[in-house]
Amino acid sequence: MDRRLDRRYQVNLEATVTDVAAQDRVASGRIIDISHTGVGAELSLRFAAGAIVKVQIGDCVLFGHVTYCAEGQSFRTGIEVVRTLMGESDRFRFSAILSETMPTTPERKFEIYRLSVVRSMPDSELKDAHIRAILHTLARLDA
């Protein structure tokens, strides 16, 4: 019986996982599934359940704790994610470039100004939500 609370989605993403308490413990591997609350990974090192870890996936960083680690051909590791920091991914860079090169209207000028202010905010879920909302508004204005 599957006891998971959230649906898992299969992915195949390169990642590195670092033990926050022992920065020299760095494992390479792949994220193989993702859910609303965490990720499943196949890693090159064992991490103890409860270890606080930093997961680097491209320009995104996830912080969480290890929920389990089972040995097989690699170490199948479950990580509950508690914090996500989004980098300036290609999608955000592309959207920003596109929004800055489109014809200018007063509404567009205001949204571009808002985007420049929000970009200077510290990384947080709130910042990510603001960026998504601004890009959505810009897309609506450009339609």
Secondary structure by P-SEA (a helix, b strand, c coil): cccccbbbbbbbbbbbbbccccccbbbbbbbccccccbbbbbccccccccbbbbbbcccbbbbbbbccccccccccccccccbbbbcccaaaaaaaaaaaaccccaaaaaaaaaaaaaaaccccaaaaaaaaaaaaaaaaaac
